[in-house]
């Protein structure tokens, strides 16, 4: 019987051994989402050629120069997520709700009273939630091909038996910690598989490097119940300098500071092993916390010609420095007893990565004081996202190759319109990001609408969006890598208030 390790004292472990970061870890911060002020969301985010909105500043820095007056504004949002999964033909849905401060901004407009071609100078600050990670999904079904034993076998084969057995002078927690410090993540996974009895060495010999399943020797179909909880956000602080040149040209520059906090807890329950196995139940849990910060810059221009406006902007990559904290445990229930392997060790991994750059263009037509229609198109070469390989880290080299092979350039189309009836405005919008993956589906689309009222010295706006996100992801990236089809319906309600200073 393996030892029970109580979860009492956490030990933090900085390790040079690589935890397996994957393509999804970059895409989490790269996919486009419709987030911003109520007016911005209601018009589908099509503001590259318009400006004059706090969230438009994140698309085109020249937008700040379009403001006529100094303003302060903030936005609150309420989200409802309905996440559906399909796992081997079995479907399941989970609903979740949350609220958040989604935007806060300040624009300071300085009009030049001197004889100068630059008639206006604008300083702006805007806080923006670019991604809200709060959601849950539950994938259930019978896997006819693989189980948790295949996950552990994918790491264990090739690892010497002497590395994953325990010795008289150490407990399981010490062994797990030692492997992380000296051998890395792969050996730790092999260790968990062996110490939980999920896998066994082919021969009991220190030099053995081959392993077989102990939990499911007949390779029977097994039942899976996989529950995942995501929380956190990816936010951006933007500091903008922009100017109006003569009557028709607006220019701007943004410097952005990015902060991210992402927490993922996944729990897999497996059973239905059959009579040839002594196993009744297995529960494997991973708790991942990712903290990061990054930097990017943008520059852009808006040109106004009679009733038509044109906008262009460039968004640099975001250069992130990330830290992952990983905590693992596994419970097995068998006919001859139970085992809980909970080392209580938080492995900490540090790495750098960069998102791809973005090119954005916009066109708008203004119907005098009655309203407008606006289009925006963003183009991103997603295959240019990359991990910093450091001194030749083989996992990051492999992941960069996977990114380059699987991802492609993709565009996002945004369309928005606004009709004004006195001080009251009615708005609607459309948002569509085409699939960014060559091999599988990965897209989002949706519609939005809203209304606003201009009080003269202030404005109150409401917005509503209905978006669909469709993609697939593997249960795990090693061994047990069967896909889960994920469809998320997100309903967002926003209220924004702005005050002229």
C-alpha positions, 0 to 999 in steps of 0.5 A: 500500500502506498502512503497517504500524503495529507494536504497540510503544508504547501511546498513551493518548488521553482524548477528548471524542468519544463512543464508542458505549455501548449498552443492553447496557452498562447491562444488564450490571450490571442483570440479576439473577444468583443469587450468594451464600453456599451456603445462599442459592444452594441456596434460590434466593435467597428470603431477603427475609423470612428474614434471618440469612444474609450474602447475605440482607443484600444483599436486605434490610438488616433481615436482619442483625438476625435474626442471634442471634450475631456471626459471620464467614463466607466463600464460594468458588464454582466455575463452569462455563459452556456457552455456545451460539450460533445465527448464521444457523442454525449452532450452536456451543458453548464451555465454560469454567470458573473459581473465585472468592471469592464472598462474605466477611462479618462481623456484630457483634450487640449485645444491649441489656441495658437496658429499651429497645424496641430489644432488639438492634443489629447492624453488618454488612459484606459483600463480594459478587460480584453478577456474574461476567463470565468466559465465552466464545462463538463464533458461526460462520455464513454471513451472506447480507446483510452483512459488515464493509464494512457496519460501516465504511460505516455510520460512513463515509457522511457523513464528509468524505474529507479527514478519513480520508486521510493526509497526508505529515507524519503516519502512520496512528497520528497520524491515528487519534489526531487523529480521536479527539481532534477528530472522535470515534469515528465518524471513527475507524471510517471511517478504519480502513475506508478505510485497510484498503481495506475501503471506498473513496470514491465520488470522490477529492475532499476534500468527498466524503462517500459510500463504497462497498464495496471488499472485497465489491463483489458483495455476496456471502454471506460467512463469519463466525467471531466469537469473544468473551471476557468476563472480570471481575466486578461486586462490592459492599461493603455496610455495614449498620446494623440493629436489632430492635424489641421481639420481632417487627420488624427494621429495616435500612439498607445503604450500598453501594460498587460496583466493576466491571471488565469486559474484552471482546475480540471478534475477527471473521474474514471470508472467502469474498468470491468472484472479483470481490474481491481480498480473501481474509481480514479480521480485525477486533479490539476490546479493551474494558476498562471500569472503574467505581465506584458507590454505592447504598443500601437500606432494609428491614424484616422482621416476624415473626408467629407462624410467618409472616414478611414482608419488604419492601425498597427498592433505590435505583439504582446511580449509576455512574461509568465509564471505557472503554478501547478498543483496535482493529486490523484485518488484511486479506489480499488477492491484491495484498498484506497490510495491518495497521492497528494504531494502538496508541492506547487511546481513553479515554471517561468517562461516568455511568449509573444502573441502575433501582431495585428493589422486593422483597417476601418471605413465609416460613412456619416449620415450627418446628424442622423447616424452612421454605418461603420466597418472594420477588418482586423488581420492576424497571422496566428501562426506567428505566435511563439514561445521563447525557446530560451537555451533551446528548450525542446518542448517550446521548439516543438510547440512553436512548430505545432503553432506554425503548422496548425494555425493560420492567418485569419480575419475578424469582420466588425460591422456597426450602425447607429441611428440618432433620434434627437438625444436618443441613439439606437445601435446594432452590430455584427462580429465574426472571427473566422477560424484560426486553425487549419486542422479544426474549428476555432471561430467566434461570431455574434450580434449586438444591439443597444441604445444610449441617451446624451444628457448634454454634459453626460451620456448613459449607454446600454449594450447587449451582445450574443456571441458564439465561440466554437472550438475543440480541445483535447482532454489532455495533450499527452496520451489521453488526447481525445477531443472535446467539442466545445460550444460556448454561448455568451450573453453580455449586458453592459451599462456605461456612463461618461461625464464631460469635464 
